[in-house]
Amino acid sequence: MADTKIIAVTGATGAQGGGLVRAILADPGGGFAVRAITRDVQSDKAKALARAGAEVVAGNVDDEASLAKAFTGAHGAYFVTFFWDHFSPERETAEVRSMARAAKAAGVKHAVWSTLEDTRRWVPLTDDRMPTLMGKYKVPHFDAKGESNHFFTDEGVPTTFLLTSFYWDNFIHFGMGPKKGPDGKLALTLPMGDKRLSGIAAEDIGRCAYGIFKRGAEMVGKTVGIAGEHLTGREMAAALGKALGQEVRYNAVTPAAFRAFGFPGAEDLGNMFQFYMEFEDYFTGARPLAGARSLNPALQSFAQWLAANKDRIPLA
Ligand SMILES: NC(=O)c1ccc[n+]([C@@H]2O[C@H](COP(=O)([O-])OP(=O)(O)OC[C@H]3O[C@@H](n4cnc5c(N)ncnc54)[C@H](OP(=O)(O)O)[C@@H]3O)[C@@H](O)[C@H]2O)c1
């Protein structure tokens, strides 16, 4: 159809972008077509997207020219960065600058940028409640995203700023699921005290982004926070226990203890959880559930996500 609007999607073979690709493909009468951007059009995941009906195009966020080419003719574009592939806030910042410049060069009419808070607005570097990391960050993978918002406004790209939440999928892929303790019982270890964590099914981020593209111009310039549910550690452990059919204890450690776990990114995540915990009212308030549901009526609760995904959570 001549008036079909193409949405170009970075991270299309991944969690957020993949959710958006599937949301667009699931709505063939919606007036949108999807262009999946990948570094390797021959990968199994890229080929699966092509078979499902997506246009698949090569592009690398570290190569601005390849991006501008990939966005040509697109009405909209979804931008996500890949912090955990390189752990470098400077590289992430450079990638966002390239994305914004490429979007401008291609004349993209609506960008959705998957961002997070620059936590230094709440916890300046002089505040020693949590350590400063990598010289100038509190939560590097948040701060670099929030700090980069201006690239889109500087370039004059019509942009919606999407504040995402903790993926429940981290219990499957990110090593954060319940683990067996010395007593053989499962425990969910999080440094959240009795505060609520804004969580979401990763798939729902893309579905919410599709809702933003469908609303169109009215969403440009807006910051939209999304979550599927705000739950305490105790509530998540109870829901996990119910779904898994065995007791899951909530093991509330301190942020300092979490930072000392020593795995790559432990300090960054320890600071992140401390930020969630100490600014609970701000963080959850910025992610109203009704707003996410209005963008994505299929928004899942944690119990719904668990019902569909419990068997994928590694318990060994
Ligand atoms: N985990 C959480 O709870 C959470 C919550 C909020 C925000 N986030 C943020 O989400 C971001 C990651 O998004 P995600 O989970 O959707 O990623 P993901 O599932 O890890 O997928 C990443 C995809 O991005 C593509 N990619 C990687 N490097 C690329 C490059 N240089 N150029 C082009 N494409 C590249 C890869 O596709 P190809 O191999 O096909 O090129 C890959 O399939 C991170 O920045 C993280 O901070 C995570």
The ligand as a MOL file (V3000), in Angstrom:
LIG
                    3D

  0  0  0     0  0            999 V3000
M  V30 BEGIN CTAB
M  V30 COUNTS 48 52 0 0 0
M  V30 BEGIN ATOM
M  V30 1 N 17.7300 -6.2200 30.8460 0
M  V30 2 C 16.9420 -5.2570 31.3380 0
M  V30 3 O 16.2420 -5.4230 32.3490 0
M  V30 4 C 16.8760 -3.9310 30.6530 0
M  V30 5 C 15.9120 -3.0240 31.0620 0
M  V30 6 C 15.8540 -1.7740 30.4440 0
M  V30 7 C 16.7610 -1.4670 29.4430 0
M  V30 8 N 17.6900 -2.3820 29.0560 0 CHG=1
M  V30 9 C 18.6370 -2.0170 28.0020 0
M  V30 10 O 18.2970 -2.7350 26.8390 0
M  V30 11 C 19.4130 -2.6720 25.9530 0
M  V30 12 C 19.5290 -3.9760 25.2050 0
M  V30 13 O 18.3420 -4.2070 24.4920 0
M  V30 14 P 17.8300 -5.6780 24.2340 0
M  V30 15 O 17.6980 -6.3700 25.5650 0
M  V30 16 O 16.6560 -5.5940 23.3490 0 CHG=-1
M  V30 17 O 19.0720 -6.3080 23.4800 0
M  V30 18 P 19.3510 -7.8170 23.0660 0
M  V30 19 O 18.1750 -8.6890 23.2650 0
M  V30 20 O 20.6430 -8.1770 23.7260 0
M  V30 21 O 19.5360 -7.7070 21.5100 0
M  V30 22 C 20.4970 -7.0090 20.9940 0
M  V30 23 C 20.4010 -7.0770 19.4790 0
M  V30 24 O 21.0410 -5.9070 19.0330 0
M  V30 25 C 21.8190 -6.1400 17.9320 0
M  V30 26 N 23.1060 -5.4290 18.0130 0
M  V30 27 C 24.0930 -5.5780 18.9260 0
M  V30 28 N 25.1180 -4.7710 18.6110 0
M  V30 29 C 24.7510 -4.1010 17.4930 0
M  V30 30 C 25.3850 -3.1540 16.6570 0
M  V30 31 N 26.6270 -2.7250 16.9040 0
M  V30 32 N 24.7060 -2.6710 15.5820 0
M  V30 33 C 23.4670 -3.1140 15.2920 0
M  V30 34 N 22.8180 -4.0320 16.0350 0
M  V30 35 C 23.4760 -4.5150 17.0970 0
M  V30 36 C 21.9870 -7.6290 17.8380 0
M  V30 37 O 21.4490 -7.9660 16.6030 0
M  V30 38 P 22.3010 -8.5840 15.3890 0
M  V30 39 O 23.2560 -9.5800 15.9970 0
M  V30 40 O 21.2290 -9.1970 14.5570 0
M  V30 41 O 23.0000 -7.4370 14.7240 0
M  V30 42 C 21.1320 -8.2320 18.9570 0
M  V30 43 O 20.2090 -9.1980 18.5280 0
M  V30 44 C 20.6390 -2.3800 26.8250 0
M  V30 45 O 21.1880 -1.1290 26.4870 0
M  V30 46 C 20.0880 -2.3770 28.2430 0
M  V30 47 O 20.7340 -1.4480 29.0800 0
M  V30 48 C 17.7510 -3.6240 29.6250 0
M  V30 END ATOM
M  V30 BEGIN BOND
M  V30 1 1 1 2
M  V30 2 2 2 3
M  V30 3 1 2 4
M  V30 4 1 4 5
M  V30 5 2 4 48
M  V30 6 2 5 6
M  V30 7 1 6 7
M  V30 8 2 7 8
M  V30 9 1 8 9
M  V30 10 1 8 48
M  V30 11 1 9 10
M  V30 12 1 9 46
M  V30 13 1 10 11
M  V30 14 1 11 12
M  V30 15 1 11 44
M  V30 16 1 12 13
M  V30 17 1 13 14
M  V30 18 2 14 15
M  V30 19 1 14 16
M  V30 20 1 14 17
M  V30 21 1 17 18
M  V30 22 2 18 19
M  V30 23 1 18 20
M  V30 24 1 18 21
M  V30 25 1 21 22
M  V30 26 1 22 23
M  V30 27 1 23 24
M  V30 28 1 23 42
M  V30 29 1 24 25
M  V30 30 1 25 26
M  V30 31 1 25 36
M  V30 32 1 26 27
M  V30 33 1 26 35
M  V30 34 2 27 28
M  V30 35 1 28 29
M  V30 36 1 29 30
M  V30 37 2 29 35
M  V30 38 1 30 31
M  V30 39 2 30 32
M  V30 40 1 32 33
M  V30 41 2 33 34
M  V30 42 1 34 35
M  V30 43 1 36 37
M  V30 44 1 36 42
M  V30 45 1 37 38
M  V30 46 2 38 39
M  V30 47 1 38 40
M  V30 48 1 38 41
M  V30 49 1 42 43
M  V30 50 1 44 45
M  V30 51 1 44 46
M  V30 52 1 46 47
M  V30 END BOND
M  V30 END CTAB
M  END
